[in-house]
Amino acid sequence: MGRMEPLAERLRPRSLDEVLGQPHLTGPRGLLRRMLESRRLASMVLFGPPGTGKTTLARLLAEGVGKPFLHISAVEAGLKEVRQAVERARREGGLVLFLDEVHRFNKAQQDALLPHLESGLLTLVGATAENPAFELTPALRSRLRFFPLKPLSQEDLLRLLRRALEDPRGLPGTPYEEGALRLLAQAAGGDARFALNTLELAASFGRVDEESVREALGSERFAMDRGGDHFYDLVSALHKSLRGSHVDASLYYLARLLKAGADPRYLARRLIRVAAEDVGLADPLALRLAVAAKETYEALGSPEGELALVEAAIYLALAPKSNSVYAAWQRAEAAAQAHPEAPVPLHLRNAPTPLAKALGHGRGYAYYHEDKEGSFAQAYLPEGLEGLRLYEATGEGWEERVRERLKALRERFRATP
């Protein structure tokens, strides 16, 4: 007798009509439904919390347009698997490549997909629980459409749990109490897979009542969406609490996210972002500590490694704050976009060949360590941009010292012809 598939797999929807909780995509005017009706499937990313149907939708889309379906995980796959997918697509006249955890692909791996998406050989359906705008390259983003998936409501989860207890593919005939289903729907926090897995375990005790559900849950489920919050709302609250130096709120939101099953590596990357964006040069050690916390978690895993994230969160909340690095970069990008062709001064240009030297590249350059006065006297910005000011030391902590040096340097540059 073969091993029975998990309940969540047996109950996987067979059509868009069976998909719950995503009417903006699968309803009568839903974008994915309209794609299937036109039989023109665009490459896309489905992003949202776990257990909202990303894999299911990808399968249904491939079936709906009559293309082979290939499921690979970006955690385990690399350029070799991309090449194998391309070869299979050539043999079969195209395929739908479902790339789970698409944000884990590095730049080279993402770039390897581009020509095949452009030609239509591959149709990419990526899936991620993270905001794809932060993780995917601009070149790949420009070729994709982005569809957010929402956590299932408690009513949707109740419908799903009742279906599981009545459908022949599920657990028909299992005695159950309505109150137990409501308890489970609340504890699942919008995650259909978690709800079904817990229901299956509770049913193995003989009946689905509140006692068996509580036993199956093991311990209280801290759901990301118990109060109607979205996963990204909690992440936003964590980031803003760290920025606002409220250490207790920071720890509370970090605990909620970890207890709800958020990927600690994602949270570690968010802490690094806070260190770079909001602490910055007010405390340069913050970035090193945040990176070290991520490396510590990767070395130890859960739960031991989570303590490093807690330490980093406390440090970041208590650290002095400055967004001067972030603000300077925003201004620098704007200046580069406004003056993309401003010529580099000749004395700053590279001179690797005799021709470059004959054209004056590098001529007259004053080497700081040998000629400090000459170094301050030479131009660094293109002609017409001499007064450009991008970085302003305006923060707290260590940056207060930076402010004095920056002021002295700028006065020296102004005083030198």
C-alpha positions as CSV (number, residue, x, y, z in Angstrom):
1,M,0.0,0.0,0.0
2,G,1.5,3.3,-1.1
3,R,2.0,6.2,1.2
4,M,-1.0,8.6,1.2
5,E,-0.3,12.2,0.2
6,P,-0.8,14.9,2.8
7,L,-4.2,16.4,3.1
8,A,-3.1,19.7,1.7
9,E,-1.8,18.0,-1.5
10,R,-5.0,15.8,-1.9
11,L,-7.2,18.9,-1.7
12,R,-5.2,21.1,-4.0
13,P,-7.7,23.0,-6.2
14,R,-8.4,21.6,-9.6
15,S,-9.7,24.8,-11.1
16,L,-9.7,28.5,-10.4
17,D,-13.3,28.1,-9.1
18,E,-12.0,26.1,-6.2
19,V,-9.3,28.6,-5.2
20,L,-10.2,30.5,-2.1
21,G,-9.3,33.9,-0.8
22,Q,-8.0,35.5,-4.0
23,P,-11.0,36.9,-5.8
24,H,-9.0,39.9,-7.2
25,L,-7.0,37.3,-9.2
26,T,-9.4,34.4,-9.7
27,G,-12.9,36.0,-9.7
28,P,-15.0,36.8,-12.8
29,R,-12.9,39.9,-13.5
30,G,-9.7,38.6,-11.9
31,L,-6.5,39.2,-13.9
32,L,-5.4,35.5,-13.8
33,R,-8.8,34.3,-15.0
34,R,-8.7,36.8,-17.9
35,M,-5.2,35.5,-18.8
36,L,-6.5,32.0,-19.0
37,E,-9.6,33.0,-21.0
38,S,-7.3,34.6,-23.5
39,R,-4.8,31.7,-23.3
40,R,-2.0,34.3,-23.2
41,L,0.1,33.7,-20.1
42,A,2.6,36.4,-19.2
43,S,5.7,35.8,-17.0
44,M,4.9,36.9,-13.4
45,V,5.7,36.8,-9.8
46,L,3.1,35.7,-7.2
47,F,4.0,37.1,-3.8
48,G,2.4,36.9,-0.5
49,P,2.4,35.0,2.8
50,P,2.8,31.2,3.0
51,G,-0.2,29.0,2.3
52,T,-2.1,31.4,0.1
53,G,-2.0,29.2,-3.1
54,K,1.1,30.3,-5.1
55,T,2.0,26.8,-6.2
56,T,-1.5,25.8,-7.0
57,L,-2.1,28.9,-9.1
58,A,1.1,28.2,-11.1
59,R,0.0,24.7,-11.8
60,L,-3.5,25.8,-12.9
61,L,-2.1,28.5,-15.2
62,A,0.2,26.0,-16.9
63,E,-2.7,23.5,-17.4
64,G,-5.0,26.3,-18.6
65,V,-2.6,27.3,-21.4
66,G,-1.6,23.7,-22.2
67,K,2.1,24.0,-21.4
68,P,4.3,21.6,-19.6
69,F,5.0,22.6,-16.0
70,L,8.4,22.5,-14.3
71,H,8.7,23.2,-10.6
72,I,12.2,24.0,-9.2
73,S,13.3,25.7,-6.0
74,A,15.7,28.6,-6.2
75,V,17.1,27.5,-2.8
76,E,18.5,24.4,-4.4
77,A,18.7,25.3,-8.1
78,G,21.4,27.2,-10.0
79,L,22.6,27.9,-13.6
80,K,22.7,24.1,-14.3
81,E,19.0,23.7,-13.6
82,V,18.2,26.8,-15.7
83,R,20.0,25.3,-18.6
84,Q,18.2,22.0,-18.2
85,A,14.9,23.9,-18.1
86,V,15.8,25.7,-21.3
87,E,16.7,22.4,-23.1
88,R,13.5,20.8,-22.0
89,A,11.5,23.9,-23.2
90,R,13.2,23.6,-26.6
91,R,12.3,19.9,-26.9
92,E,8.7,20.5,-25.8
93,G,8.0,23.8,-27.6
94,G,8.1,25.9,-24.4
95,L,7.1,25.4,-20.8
96,V,6.0,27.2,-17.6
97,L,8.9,27.4,-15.2
98,F,7.6,27.7,-11.6
99,L,10.5,29.1,-9.6
100,D,9.8,28.9,-5.9
101,E,11.6,31.3,-3.6
102,V,12.5,33.3,-6.7
103,H,14.2,36.0,-4.6
104,R,17.0,33.5,-3.7
105,F,18.3,33.6,-7.3
106,N,21.4,35.8,-7.6
107,K,22.0,38.4,-10.3
108,A,23.8,35.9,-12.7
109,Q,21.0,33.3,-12.3
110,Q,18.4,36.0,-12.9
111,D,20.2,37.3,-16.0
112,A,20.4,33.7,-17.4
113,L,16.6,33.7,-17.6
114,L,16.3,37.0,-19.5
115,P,16.8,35.9,-23.2
116,H,14.5,32.9,-22.8
117,L,11.7,35.1,-21.3
118,E,12.3,37.6,-24.1
119,S,11.9,34.9,-26.8
120,G,8.9,33.3,-25.1
121,L,10.6,29.9,-24.8
122,L,10.1,30.1,-21.0
123,T,7.2,31.5,-19.1
124,L,8.3,32.3,-15.6
125,V,6.0,32.1,-12.7
126,G,8.0,33.1,-9.6
127,A,6.8,32.7,-6.1
128,T,8.0,34.5,-3.0
129,A,6.9,35.5,0.5
130,E,9.1,38.7,0.2
131,N,8.6,41.9,-1.5
132,P,10.0,41.2,-5.0
133,A,10.9,44.9,-5.6
134,F,13.8,44.5,-3.1
135,E,15.2,41.2,-4.4
136,L,14.9,41.1,-8.2
137,T,17.1,42.9,-10.7
138,P,15.6,45.8,-12.7
139,A,16.2,43.9,-15.9
140,L,14.1,40.9,-14.7
141,R,11.5,43.1,-13.0
142,S,10.8,44.9,-16.3
143,R,9.8,41.6,-17.9
144,L,7.4,40.4,-15.2
145,R,4.0,41.3,-13.9
146,F,3.4,41.2,-10.1
147,F,0.4,39.8,-8.4
148,P,0.0,40.0,-4.6
149,L,-1.8,37.1,-2.8
150,K,-3.6,37.8,0.4
151,P,-3.9,35.7,3.6
152,L,-7.1,33.7,3.6
153,S,-9.8,35.2,5.8
154,Q,-11.2,33.1,8.7
155,E,-14.4,32.6,6.7
156,D,-12.4,31.3,3.7
157,L,-10.5,29.0,6.0
158,L,-13.7,27.7,7.6
159,R,-15.0,26.9,4.1
160,L,-11.7,25.1,3.3
161,L,-11.8,23.0,6.6
162,R,-15.4,22.0,6.0
163,R,-14.5,21.0,2.4
164,A,-11.7,18.9,3.8
165,L,-14.1,17.0,6.1
166,E,-16.7,16.4,3.4
167,D,-14.7,15.9,0.1
168,P,-14.0,12.3,-0.8
169,R,-10.4,13.3,-1.3
170,G,-10.2,14.6,2.3
171,L,-11.4,13.2,5.6
172,P,-15.0,12.3,5.0
173,G,-16.9,10.9,7.9
174,T,-14.6,12.3,10.6
175,P,-16.7,13.7,13.5
176,Y,-16.0,17.4,14.2
177,E,-17.2,20.3,16.2
178,E,-17.9,23.7,14.6
179,G,-16.1,25.5,17.5
180,A,-13.0,23.4,16.8
181,L,-12.9,24.5,13.2
182,R,-13.3,28.2,14.3
183,L,-10.4,27.8,16.7
184,L,-8.2,26.3,14.0
185,A,-9.2,29.0,11.4
186,Q,-8.2,31.7,13.9
187,A,-4.9,30.0,14.8
188,A,-3.9,29.4,11.2
189,G,-3.5,33.1,10.5
190,G,-4.5,33.0,6.9
191,D,-2.3,30.0,6.0
192,A,-4.3,27.3,4.2
193,R,-1.5,24.7,4.3
194,F,-1.0,25.1,8.0
195,A,-4.8,24.8,8.6
196,L,-5.0,21.6,6.6
197,N,-1.9,20.0,8.1
198,T,-3.2,20.8,11.6
199,L,-6.6,19.5,10.8
200,E,-5.2,16.2,9.5
201,L,-3.2,15.7,12.7
202,A,-6.2,16.5,14.9
203,A,-8.3,14.1,12.9
204,S,-5.8,11.3,13.6
205,F,-6.9,11.4,17.2
206,G,-10.3,10.1,16.1
207,R,-12.4,13.3,16.1
208,V,-11.9,17.0,15.5
209,D,-12.9,18.8,18.7
210,E,-11.3,21.7,20.6
211,E,-9.1,19.3,22.6
212,S,-7.7,17.6,19.6
213,V,-7.1,20.9,17.8
214,R,-5.3,22.3,20.7
215,E,-3.1,19.2,21.0
216,A,-2.4,19.3,17.2
217,L,-1.4,23.0,17.5
218,G,1.1,22.0,20.2
219,S,1.4,25.5,21.4
220,E,-0.3,28.8,20.8
221,R,-0.1,29.8,17.2
222,F,1.1,33.4,17.0
223,A,-0.5,34.3,13.6
224,M,0.8,37.2,11.6
225,D,-2.8,38.2,10.7
226,R,-4.6,37.4,14.0
227,G,-5.7,41.1,14.2
228,G,-6.1,41.5,10.5
229,D,-2.5,42.6,9.9
230,H,-0.7,41.6,6.8
231,F,2.7,40.1,7.0
232,Y,4.2,43.2,5.5
233,D,2.4,45.4,8.0
234,L,4.3,43.6,10.8
235,V,7.6,44.0,8.9
236,S,6.8,47.7,8.5
237,A,6.0,48.0,12.2
238,L,9.3,46.3,13.1
239,H,11.3,48.6,10.8
240,K,9.6,51.8,12.0
241,S,10.0,50.8,15.7
242,L,13.7,50.3,15.2
243,R,14.0,53.6,13.4
244,G,12.0,55.3,16.1
245,S,14.3,53.8,18.9
246,H,11.4,52.0,20.6
247,V,13.2,48.9,21.8
248,D,10.2,47.2,23.4
249,A,8.0,47.6,20.3
250,S,10.9,46.3,18.1
251,L,11.2,43.2,20.2
252,Y,7.4,42.6,20.2
253,Y,7.1,42.8,16.4
254,L,10.2,40.6,16.0
255,A,8.7,38.0,18.3
256,R,5.4,38.0,16.5
257,L,7.1,37.5,13.2
258,L,9.3,34.7,14.4
259,K,6.5,33.0,16.2
260,A,4.4,33.2,13.1
261,G,6.9,31.4,11.0
262,A,8.6,34.3,9.2
263,D,11.9,33.3,7.6
264,P,14.6,34.4,10.1
265,R,17.0,35.0,7.2
266,Y,14.5,37.5,5.7
267,L,14.3,39.3,9.1
268,A,18.1,39.3,9.3
269,R,18.2,41.1,5.9
270,R,15.7,43.6,7.2
271,L,17.9,44.3,10.2
272,I,20.9,44.9,7.9
273,R,18.7,47.3,5.9
274,V,17.9,49.3,9.0
275,A,21.5,49.4,10.0
276,A,22.5,50.9,6.6
277,E,19.5,53.1,6.0
278,D,18.5,54.4,9.5
279,V,21.5,54.1,11.7
280,G,24.2,54.7,9.0
281,L,27.2,56.7,10.0
282,A,25.7,57.7,13.4
283,D,27.1,54.3,14.5
284,P,29.2,52.5,11.8
285,L,29.5,49.4,14.0
286,A,25.7,48.7,13.6
287,L,26.1,47.4,10.1
288,R,28.8,45.0,11.1
289,L,26.7,43.7,14.0
290,A,23.7,43.2,11.8
291,V,25.7,41.3,9.2
292,A,27.2,39.2,12.0
293,A,23.7,38.4,13.4
294,K,22.8,37.1,10.0
295,E,25.9,35.0,9.8
296,T,25.4,33.7,13.3
297,Y,21.8,32.6,12.5
298,E,23.0,30.8,9.3
299,A,25.6,29.0,11.4
300,L,23.3,28.0,14.3
301,G,19.8,27.9,12.8
302,S,16.7,28.1,14.9
303,P,16.1,28.5,17.8
304,E,19.6,29.3,19.0
305,G,20.5,31.6,16.1
306,E,17.4,33.7,16.7
307,L,19.1,35.2,19.8
308,A,21.6,36.9,17.5
309,L,18.7,38.6,15.7
310,V,17.3,39.7,19.1
311,E,20.7,41.2,20.0
312,A,21.0,43.1,16.7
313,A,17.4,44.4,17.1
314,I,18.1,45.8,20.6
315,Y,21.4,47.3,19.4
316,L,19.7,49.0,16.4
317,A,16.8,50.3,18.4
318,L,19.2,51.9,21.0
319,A,21.7,53.2,18.4
320,P,21.9,56.8,17.4
321,K,20.2,57.4,14.1
322,S,21.1,59.0,10.8
323,N,19.7,58.6,7.3
324,S,22.3,60.8,5.7
325,V,23.8,57.9,3.7
326,Y,20.4,57.0,2.3
327,A,19.5,60.6,1.6
328,A,22.9,61.3,-0.1
329,W,22.5,58.3,-2.3
330,Q,19.0,59.4,-3.4
331,R,20.4,62.8,-4.3
332,A,23.4,61.2,-6.1
333,E,21.1,59.0,-8.2
334,A,19.0,62.1,-9.1
335,A,22.2,64.0,-10.1
336,A,23.5,61.1,-12.2
337,Q,20.1,60.9,-14.0
338,A,20.0,64.7,-14.6
339,H,23.6,64.8,-15.8
340,P,24.4,61.4,-17.3
341,E,26.9,62.7,-19.9
342,A,28.8,65.3,-17.9
343,P,32.5,64.8,-18.9
344,V,35.0,63.6,-16.3
345,P,37.8,66.1,-15.8
346,L,40.8,65.1,-17.9
347,H,43.2,64.8,-14.9
348,L,40.9,62.3,-13.2
349,R,40.6,60.0,-16.3
350,N,42.4,56.7,-16.6
351,A,45.4,56.6,-18.9
352,P,46.1,52.9,-19.7
353,T,47.4,53.5,-23.3
354,P,49.7,55.9,-25.1
355,L,46.8,57.4,-27.0
356,A,44.9,58.2,-23.7
357,K,48.0,59.9,-22.4
358,A,48.4,61.8,-25.6
359,L,44.8,63.0,-25.2
360,G,45.7,64.4,-21.8
361,H,44.2,61.7,-19.6
362,G,45.6,61.9,-16.1
363,R,47.8,64.9,-16.9
364,G,48.3,67.2,-13.9
365,Y,46.7,64.9,-11.4
366,A,47.8,65.8,-7.8
367,Y,48.3,62.7,-5.7
368,Y,46.9,63.4,-2.3
369,H,49.7,61.7,-0.3
370,E,52.4,63.6,-2.1
371,D,50.7,66.9,-2.8
372,K,47.9,67.7,-0.4
373,E,47.6,71.3,-1.4
374,G,47.5,70.4,-5.1
375,S,44.9,67.8,-4.3
376,F,42.6,70.3,-2.8
377,A,43.2,72.7,-5.7
378,Q,42.2,70.4,-8.5
379,A,38.6,69.9,-9.7
380,Y,36.8,66.6,-9.0
381,L,33.3,67.2,-10.3
382,P,32.5,67.8,-14.0
383,E,32.4,71.4,-15.2
384,G,29.1,73.0,-14.3
385,L,28.6,70.8,-11.3
386,E,31.3,72.3,-9.1
387,G,28.9,73.3,-6.3
388,L,27.1,70.0,-6.1
389,R,26.4,68.9,-2.5
390,L,25.0,65.5,-2.0
391,Y,26.1,64.3,1.5
392,E,25.1,66.2,4.6
393,A,26.1,64.9,8.0
394,T,23.0,65.6,10.0
395,G,22.7,62.7,12.3
396,E,23.6,61.8,15.9
397,G,26.4,59.9,17.5
398,W,29.6,59.4,15.5
399,E,28.3,61.5,12.6
400,E,28.4,64.6,14.9
401,R,32.2,64.3,14.5
402,V,31.9,63.7,10.8
403,R,30.0,67.0,10.5
404,E,32.9,69.0,11.7
405,R,35.4,67.3,9.3
406,L,33.0,67.7,6.4
407,K,32.6,71.4,7.1
408,A,36.4,71.9,7.2
409,L,36.9,70.0,4.0
410,R,34.3,71.9,2.1
411,E,35.7,75.2,3.3
412,R,39.1,74.2,2.1
413,F,37.8,73.3,-1.3
414,R,36.0,76.6,-1.6
415,A,39.1,78.6,-0.5
416,T,41.3,77.0,-3.1
417,P,41.1,78.4,-6.7
